[in-house]
Amino acid sequence: MIRTGFFVFFFSILSFSHAITLSDSARISLLTVAPGDELYSAFGHSGIRVTDFKTNMDVVFNYGTFDFNQPNFYVNFVKGRLLYMIDVELFQNFKSMYVYEERAVTEDLLNLTTEEKQHIFSYLYNNAKPENRDYRYEFFFDNCATRIRDVFEKELGKKLVFHYESFDTNYTLKQMLDLYVAKSPWVQFGFYLILGMPCEVKATPRVQAFLPDYLQKVFQTASLQTPNGDERFVNATNVLLDYPLPVAENDFFTPLNSMLLLLLMFVILSIAEWKFKKQFLFFDGMLFGIAGVLGCFFLCMWLFTEHYSVPKNLNMLWAIPLHLPVVFLLMFKSLRKYLAKWFLFTAVLMVVLLLLKGILPQPYHVAVLPVIAALGLRAWLLSIKLK
C-alpha cells in the first residue's frame, strides 16, 4: 500500500495552462496493485489514473508517498506524525515499477460523465500542488486507499452509492491484516506484539476500504443514481499486469517453533539446576530483561506516540516493564528475598494468562504462549530460590 519515493511533479509538463481541460476522450480509472514480498508492500497499493488520448496525457495520482527529507522524519515516524503526500507520475513509470517488482496491476474504468471527470481531475490537480499535497497519514483511516474513496465521495456526492451487503463484518482490524501477513509468520508475530486493543474493534465495510483490494471491491459493487436509473460505477475491469501473489514462507524457524525451543531450553535449564544444585541467574536475567525491554517499548508506544493502533497493549501483562529494573536489583543479594514476592506474583499472573488465553479481549499470538510458560516457570523457581 505504501510506496516510498520522492514527489514527481507534472506541472512543468502542463504549466502552459492555468486551467487544464480534459477532452471528451478522457478516462479516469482506479488502479489496484497486488501485495508484494516486502513489508511496505504487503497490503497492496491504489492509484487514480487519468488518461486523455487527445492531449497525450497519461498520469497516475496516488496518496502513498512520503519525503525522507521532511524535517524530523524519524521522530515524526515514531510518534505517528508522519506527513504523506499525493504523488503524480507518468503511467508508464508507475507501470514499470510493478513490472520490476513483479506485482499484478488491475484497472477499473469508472463510469463518469465528461463534467464529472473534469471536476475530479481539477480536484486532484489542485490537491497535488505543493501547498496542498501533504496530509497526516493514519494506517487504518487515512491512507492511500481511503483518500481515493473520499475524493469520489466528495465530487460525486449522493449520486455515488456504495453497497456493502456482500462484505463480511466479522473481522477485527487486526484480523483484516491477518489476511495479508499470515504467509509471513514473523511479520504477523510482530503485528500481534505491537498492536493494542484499538485493533480489536470490528472492521466495518467502510473501514475495510483501507486495504486496496477492498477499496476495489467497494468500487466494483457501487452504483450511480442517474435520471435513467441505477448504473454500475465500474464500466470494465482490465488486467494490466498479471503476476502470481507471493507464496507463503516455508521455514522451520517460525515464531511458534522458535518460542517452543525457547521454552524447552528453560525446561532443560530448570532440570539441570535441580540436578546439579546450581542457580543460573544469568539466563533468568536475559529472559526477564528482554521481557522488560519489550514492555517498556509497548508502554512508550502507548504514552508517547499518536498511533491509533498501539495503545492499551495487553502484551504488557506478560512483558511487564518493571521486569527491567527488577533484573538489575537481582545483582544485590540483600534484596533477593524481597524480589521473591515479585516473582511469585509474576508466576501466578502467567498461569492466569494461560488459563484465560481464550477469553482475553486482545488475543495473543500462539507463539507468545510458550514465552508466558517460560516466564511462569522461571518466576516460580525464582520465588522459591530467592527466599
N, C-alpha and C positions, 0 to 999 in steps of 0.2 A: 504494500500500500504506500509506503513512504519511499520516495526516490530522492536521494540526496543529490545535490548538484548546485550549480550556480544559475541565477536567473538569466534567461535569454530573452532579450528584447526583440520584438519585431517592429517596434515603432519606427526604427530607422528605415525599414523597407517601405512603410506606409506613411511616412511623415509628409509626403507631398500633399496630404489632405487632412483637414481638421475633422471632417465628417466622412467616415468610411461607409459607403452604401453598398450593401450586398446586391447582387443581381438576382433575377428570378431563377437562376440555375443553382443557387447556393443550397448547401445541405448542412444540417447540424446533426451530429450523432454522438452517442455515448460509447466510449472505448473502455473495455474491461480487460485488464491484464491478469493472467493467471498467476497464482503464487509461484515464487521461485525458491531456490535452495537456501538462500541466506536469510537470517533472522529478519532483516529490514524489509525483505520482500515476501515474507511468509504468508501475508494476508492478501496479496494481490495489489492492484492499483487501478485507478479510474482517471479518465480524462474526457474532455469535451472536444470533439473535432469539428472544425468549421472549414468547409470546402466550398470554393466558388470557382468553377471551371472558366468562367468568362474573364475573371481577373487573375487567374493562375494562383489563387491563394489556397493553401492547404496547411493549416496550422492546428496545433493542439494546445488547449488551455488545461492546466491541471493545478490542483491546490496542494500538491505533495512535496514541495521543495523547501529547503532552508539554506541559509548562507552561513558557512562556517566562520566567516569574518565578522559576523554581527557582534557587537560589544557583549562581553561577559557570556560568551556562548556556552561554555561548560557549566558555569554557575546556573544560568537560566535553564539549561537542560535538566540538571539535577533537581532544581526547585520546581520544575513544571511550568516555567515561564517562557519557554522557547517560542520564538516567532517563526511561523511558517509563512509561505507566500505563494501567490499564484504565479505559475511559470508559463511562458509562451514559447513554443518552438515549432520548427517546421515538422510536419508529419513524418517526412522521410527520416529525419534524425530520431524522432520518437520511435519509429518502427525499427530502425537499425539497432537501437539499444536492446530491444527484446529479441531480435534475431541473434545478437551476440549472446544474450543470456538464455536463449532457447526457451522462451516463455510464450505461451499462446496468447493471442490477442483477438477479441471479437468486437464487432461494431454493430450497434443497434441504431438504425436510421430512424430519426424521430419525425413524427407526423406533425409538421408545423406549417403555418401559413408564412408567406413571404414577410409579412409585417411582424409576426412573432419571431422569426429568425433574426430580423433586424434588431428588434428590441433586445433579444438575448445576446446577440453579438455585441451590441453597443454597451450593454451592461458589463460583459466580460472584458471588453476593450478598456472601459473606464476603470474597472476593478484592477486591471493589470498595470495601471500607471504607478510609478514609484511611490507616490504619496498615498496610494490606496491598497497596495498589494499585500501588505503584511496582515497577519491575523494570529491570535493566540491559539495555538494548537491544543486540542484535547482529544486523546486517542479514541474514546468511545462516542463523543458527542459533537466534535467539531474537527473534522479531518478531511482528507482529500475526497472522500465519498459523500459525506453528509453535506459538504459545501455545494456539491453539484446538485444534489436533490433540492437544496434551498434556493439555488439560482432559478430552477424551473418553477418551483412553487411561487416564488416572488413575481416572476414575469408572467406566468400563465394564470395565477390566481385560482379562483374556484372552477375554472374550466378544466383543470387537471385534477383527476380523481384517482387516488391510489386504492387498490383493492387488496386487503390483507387476509382474506378468508383462507387462503392456502398456506399461510405461514404457521409454523409450529411455535407456539407461545410458551412451551415448557422449558426452554433453555434459559439458564442464567447467562450473564455476560461472560463469566469465566468458561462456561460450557460452550459458548459460541467460539471462543478461542481454541478450545479443545479440538474442534472440528478441523482445525488447520495445523495444530502443532503436535497432535498425537503421534505423527510419523517421526517426530524429533523428540525422543524421550527426555533428553536433558533440557531442552528448551521448555517443554511442558513442565518439568520439575521446577525450573526456575520461576515460571509464572505462578505455580502453586505456592511457592515460597514467598514471593514478593507481593502478590495481590491480596488485598484485605477484604473485609466484609462488604464494602460497597459493590464488589463484583459478584456478590451472591444474589443480587436482585434479578428478577425476571427480565429478559430482554424482549421488550415489546416489538412488534413487527416494524414499527417506525425506527426504533433504535437499532434494529438489526441491519439497517442500511449503512452502518459504519463500516461494514465489510463490502468490498466492491462486488463480489458475487451476488450478495443480497440486494445491493443497490440495483444491479442489472435486473434481478427478479422483480423488484419494485417497479421499475420502468416497464418491463415486459408485460406485467399484469395490469398496468394503469390504463385508464381510458380518458378520452377528451369529450366533454359535453359540447356539442355543436348544434346549430339550428337543424341539421339533418339527422340528429340523434347521436348516440354514443359512438365514438370511433376509437380504434386502438391507438395508443400513444406511440408504439413502436411499429413502423411500417414493415421492416425487414431486418433480419439478423445475418450478418456475414462473418465468416471466419477469415481473418486477415493473416494470422499466423497460427499454425497448428503444431503444437509440441505436447508430448505427454507430461503429466504432472510429476513432480519429484516423487521418487519412491521412498518408502519407509526405510529408516536406518536399520541395519541388521548387525547389531553389536552385542556381544555377551555382557559387556560392562554397562548395562543400563542402570539408571538410578536405583531401581529396586534390587538388582543383583549386587550392586556395589554396596548398598547400605546393609544388605543381608551379610555380606562378607565382613563389614564393619562390626555388626552385632556378633558374628561368630568369633571374630578376633577378641572381643571383650569377654565373651563367654570363656574362651580358652585362657585368657589372662586371669580371669577370676578363679578358674580351676587351678592354674599354676600358683596363684597367691596362696590358696588354701593348702595345696600340696607341699609347697616349699616354705610356708610360713613367712612370706615376704609381702611387701606392700609397694606397688608400682604407682606412686602418686604422679609421676611424670605423665603417664598416659591419661590419668584422670584429669590432670591439668590441661592437656591438649583437648580432650573431649569437651569438658565444661567451658574451657576458654573459647573454643570455636563456637559453641552454642551461645556463649555470652556476647561474642562479637556479632554474630548474626542477629541476636536480639537487640543489641544497640543500633544496628543498621536499620532494622524494622522500625524501631522507636523513632529514630531520626527522620526516616522517610515519612512517618506519620505526623510528627510535630513540626518539622521544618521545611516541608515541601508542600506544594499546592496541587500535586497529582490527585485526581479524583479516586484512583483505584487502590491506593496503598494504605490509607488509614485503617485503624481497628483490625490489625492483623493478628488473628488468633494463633499464629505460629509462635508468638511471644509467650504462649503458655508453656511451650517446651524449650524454646530458645530464649531463656529468661535473661534479660540484660544484667541482672545482679550476679549472674554466674561469673562475670568478668572480674569484678573486684574480689569475689569470694576466692577465686583461683589464686590471686596474689596473697590473700590472707592465709592460705594454706602453708605458706612458707614460714609462718610464725607458729612454732609448736605450742606456745602458750594459748593460742586462740583456737586450736583444733577442736577442743571439747565443746566449744560454743558453736562451731560450724557444724557439728554432728546433727544438731536440731534442724539446721537449714537443709542438710542433705536428706534427713528423714522426711521433711516436708516435701522436698523435690521427688523422692521415691513414691510417696503417696499420690502426689499430683500426676506423675507419669502413669501410674496404674489407673487412675480415674480417666485420664485422657484416652488410654487404650480401651477402657470399658465403654466410653461414650463416643467412640470414633464414628459410629453410625448416625448419631443424632446431633453432632456439633453443627451450629449454624454456618460454620465455614469448614467444609470437608478438607481433610488433609490429603496430600498425595500419598499413595500407598507406600512409597519409598520412605516416607517420614516415620512410619510405624516402627521399623527396626531401629531407627535412631532413638525414638522415645523409649523403646525397650532397653536399649543400651544405656541410656541416661538413667532410667529407673533402676536397672541392675547395679550400676556402679554407685549411684547415690545411696542405695540401700546398704551396700557393703561399706561405704564410707561412713554412714551414720553409725555403724557398729564399731568400726576400727578407730574412729576418731574420739570415741568416748574416753 
